[in-house]
């Protein structure tokens, strides 16, 4: 509690979001570790997926860094005490969230079209669709905040963060599957990616509609 008596109450929702988002953050850290070791030592990487990042490290590095900040800053947007007592912090963290999300979405498209096809065209279609959807959601959220349409802003922030969290949803399958039998087949990669993205979008829409029905 600060001198003005303002108290930070985090709540369980942001904590769960940090824990769940930590799945994809951990995945990004591991990718950094593997490719970084290969770049420093010059030793080849056994996994061809990681070898692509060794040859062209900057574009994926920007994507992973911006995506990591997006995932970590996102839950701050859902802490009511920050919005009420520290509005400047909320605005600054919100701008960081939106800018990093935009960078992550653009670089995701760059990785999809600038690197060899991974997971087949059906998986690529999912990545392109939801990267574009993330861009649209963030732009609408930003414009709504500028116009002081708070309900619209909040709804599109929820949708945008849910799209980002879908990468954690897909990794609930991909990480164990990779450890058990290696890289997934094209069918697995495409199916799990579409299911993860669509499931998260459905959950986000349910949350948005439920919050609109709640009084106050």
C-alpha positions as CSV (number, residue, x, y, z in Angstrom):
1,X,0.0,0.0,0.0
2,X,1.4,3.4,-0.9
3,X,1.2,6.7,0.9
4,X,-2.2,7.5,-0.6
5,X,-3.7,4.3,0.7
6,X,-3.9,2.7,-2.7
7,X,-3.6,-1.0,-2.7
8,X,-2.6,-3.3,-5.5
9,X,-4.9,-6.3,-5.7
10,X,-3.8,-8.7,-8.5
11,X,-6.5,-11.4,-8.2
12,X,-6.3,-14.9,-9.6
13,X,-7.2,-14.2,-13.2
14,X,-3.9,-12.4,-14.1
15,X,-1.9,-15.1,-12.2
16,X,-3.5,-17.8,-14.3
17,X,-2.9,-15.8,-17.4
18,X,0.8,-15.4,-16.5
19,X,1.1,-19.1,-15.8
20,X,-0.6,-20.2,-19.0
21,X,1.3,-17.6,-21.1
22,X,4.5,-18.9,-19.5
23,X,4.2,-22.0,-21.6
24,X,4.9,-20.1,-24.8
25,X,7.4,-17.8,-23.1
26,X,9.3,-20.9,-21.9
27,X,9.2,-22.3,-25.5
28,X,10.6,-19.1,-26.8
29,X,13.4,-19.1,-24.2
30,X,14.3,-22.6,-25.1
31,X,14.5,-21.6,-28.8
32,X,16.8,-18.7,-27.9
33,X,19.0,-21.1,-25.9
34,X,19.3,-23.7,-28.6
35,X,19.9,-21.2,-31.5
36,X,22.2,-19.0,-29.3
37,X,24.4,-21.9,-28.4
38,X,24.7,-22.9,-32.0
39,X,25.6,-19.3,-33.0
40,X,28.2,-19.0,-30.3
41,X,29.8,-22.4,-30.7
42,X,29.3,-23.0,-34.4
43,X,28.0,-26.5,-33.6
44,X,25.1,-27.7,-35.9
45,X,21.6,-28.2,-34.5
46,X,20.1,-31.6,-34.9
47,X,16.5,-30.3,-35.3
48,X,16.0,-28.8,-38.8
49,X,13.4,-26.4,-37.4
50,X,16.0,-24.8,-35.1
51,X,18.6,-24.8,-37.9
52,X,16.4,-22.4,-39.9
53,X,16.6,-19.9,-37.0
54,X,20.4,-20.3,-36.7
55,X,20.8,-19.3,-40.4
56,X,18.4,-16.3,-40.1
57,X,18.2,-15.4,-36.4
58,X,17.1,-11.8,-36.4
59,X,13.5,-12.0,-37.7
60,X,12.6,-14.9,-35.4
61,X,14.4,-13.1,-32.5
62,X,12.3,-10.0,-32.9
63,X,9.2,-12.1,-33.1
64,X,10.0,-14.0,-29.9
65,X,11.1,-11.0,-27.9
66,X,8.0,-8.9,-28.9
67,X,5.8,-11.9,-28.3
68,X,7.3,-12.5,-24.9
69,X,6.7,-8.9,-23.8
70,X,3.2,-9.1,-25.2
71,X,2.5,-12.2,-23.1
72,X,4.0,-10.9,-19.9
73,X,2.4,-7.4,-20.1
74,X,-1.0,-8.6,-21.1
75,X,-2.3,-9.7,-17.7
76,X,-1.6,-6.2,-16.3
77,X,-4.5,-5.0,-18.5
78,X,-6.9,-7.2,-16.5
79,X,-6.0,-5.9,-13.0
80,X,-8.8,-3.5,-12.0
81,X,-6.8,-1.9,-9.2
82,X,-4.1,-0.7,-11.7
83,X,-6.8,0.8,-13.9
84,X,-8.4,2.6,-11.0
85,X,-5.4,3.7,-8.9
86,X,-2.5,3.9,-11.5
87,X,-4.1,5.0,-14.8
88,X,-0.8,6.2,-16.2
89,X,0.8,2.8,-15.6
90,X,-2.3,1.2,-17.3
91,X,-1.9,3.4,-20.3
92,X,1.8,2.9,-20.6
93,X,1.6,-0.9,-20.2
94,X,-1.3,-0.9,-22.6
95,X,0.7,0.9,-25.3
96,X,3.6,-1.6,-24.8
97,X,1.1,-4.4,-25.0
98,X,-0.4,-3.2,-28.3
99,X,2.9,-2.2,-30.0
100,X,4.6,-5.5,-29.1
101,X,1.5,-7.4,-30.2
102,X,1.6,-5.6,-33.6
103,X,5.3,-6.4,-34.0
104,X,4.8,-10.0,-33.0
105,X,1.9,-10.4,-35.5
106,X,3.9,-8.7,-38.4
107,X,7.0,-10.8,-37.7
108,X,4.9,-13.9,-37.5
109,X,3.8,-13.3,-41.1
110,X,7.4,-12.6,-42.0
111,X,8.5,-15.9,-40.6
112,X,5.6,-17.7,-42.3
113,X,6.4,-16.4,-45.8
114,X,10.2,-15.7,-45.4
115,X,11.1,-19.2,-44.1
116,X,10.6,-22.7,-45.5
117,X,7.0,-24.0,-45.1
118,X,6.5,-25.8,-41.8
119,X,3.4,-27.9,-41.0
120,X,1.9,-27.6,-44.5
121,X,-0.3,-25.1,-46.2
122,X,-3.3,-25.7,-43.9
123,X,-1.2,-24.8,-40.8
124,X,0.2,-21.8,-42.6
125,X,-3.4,-20.6,-43.4
126,X,-4.2,-20.8,-39.7
127,X,-1.1,-18.8,-38.8
128,X,-1.8,-16.1,-41.4
129,X,-5.4,-15.8,-40.6
130,X,-4.9,-15.4,-36.9
131,X,-1.9,-13.1,-37.3
132,X,-4.1,-10.8,-39.4
133,X,-6.9,-11.2,-36.8
134,X,-4.5,-10.2,-34.1
135,X,-3.4,-7.1,-36.0
136,X,-7.1,-6.1,-36.5
137,X,-8.0,-6.7,-32.9
138,X,-5.1,-4.6,-31.6
139,X,-5.8,-1.7,-34.0
140,X,-9.5,-1.7,-33.0
141,X,-8.5,-1.8,-29.3
142,X,-6.1,1.1,-29.8
143,X,-8.7,3.3,-31.7
144,X,-11.3,2.5,-29.1
145,X,-9.0,3.6,-26.3
146,X,-8.3,6.9,-28.1
147,X,-12.0,7.5,-28.5
148,X,-12.7,6.6,-24.9
149,X,-14.9,3.7,-25.9
150,X,-13.8,1.7,-22.9
151,X,-16.2,-1.3,-23.3
152,X,-15.1,-1.7,-26.9
153,X,-11.5,-1.3,-26.0
154,X,-11.7,-4.0,-23.2
155,X,-13.5,-6.4,-25.5
156,X,-10.8,-6.2,-28.2
157,X,-8.0,-6.4,-25.7
158,X,-9.5,-9.7,-24.5
159,X,-9.8,-11.0,-28.0
160,X,-6.2,-10.0,-28.9
161,X,-4.7,-11.6,-25.8
162,X,-6.7,-14.8,-26.3
163,X,-5.2,-15.0,-29.8
164,X,-1.8,-14.7,-28.4
165,X,-2.5,-17.3,-25.7
166,X,-3.6,-19.8,-28.3
167,X,0.1,-20.5,-28.9
168,X,0.2,-21.8,-25.3
169,X,-2.9,-23.8,-26.0
170,X,-1.3,-25.5,-29.0
171,X,1.9,-26.2,-27.0
172,X,-0.1,-28.2,-24.5
173,X,0.0,-30.8,-27.2
174,X,3.1,-29.9,-29.2
175,X,5.6,-30.0,-26.3
176,X,4.7,-33.5,-25.0
177,X,4.3,-34.8,-28.5
178,X,7.7,-33.5,-29.5
179,X,9.3,-35.1,-26.4
180,X,7.7,-38.4,-27.2
181,X,8.0,-38.8,-30.9
182,X,9.7,-35.7,-32.4
183,X,8.3,-33.2,-34.7
184,X,4.6,-33.5,-35.4
185,X,3.2,-34.6,-38.8
186,X,1.7,-31.9,-41.1
187,X,-1.8,-33.2,-40.2
188,X,-1.1,-32.9,-36.5
189,X,0.5,-29.5,-36.8
190,X,-2.4,-28.1,-38.8
191,X,-5.2,-29.7,-36.8
192,X,-3.8,-28.7,-33.4
193,X,-3.1,-25.1,-34.6
194,X,-6.6,-24.6,-35.9
195,X,-8.2,-26.2,-32.8
196,X,-6.0,-24.0,-30.4
197,X,-6.8,-20.8,-32.2
198,X,-10.5,-21.4,-32.6
199,X,-10.9,-22.7,-29.1
200,X,-9.3,-19.5,-27.6
201,X,-11.4,-17.3,-29.8
202,X,-14.6,-19.0,-28.7
203,X,-13.6,-18.7,-25.0
204,X,-12.7,-15.0,-25.5
205,X,-16.1,-14.3,-27.2
206,X,-17.9,-16.1,-24.3
207,X,-16.0,-13.9,-21.8
208,X,-16.8,-10.7,-23.7
209,X,-20.5,-11.5,-24.0
210,X,-20.7,-12.6,-20.3
211,X,-19.0,-9.4,-19.1
212,X,-21.6,-7.3,-21.1
213,X,-24.4,-9.1,-19.3
214,X,-23.0,-8.5,-15.9
215,X,-24.3,-5.4,-14.0
216,X,-21.8,-2.6,-13.4
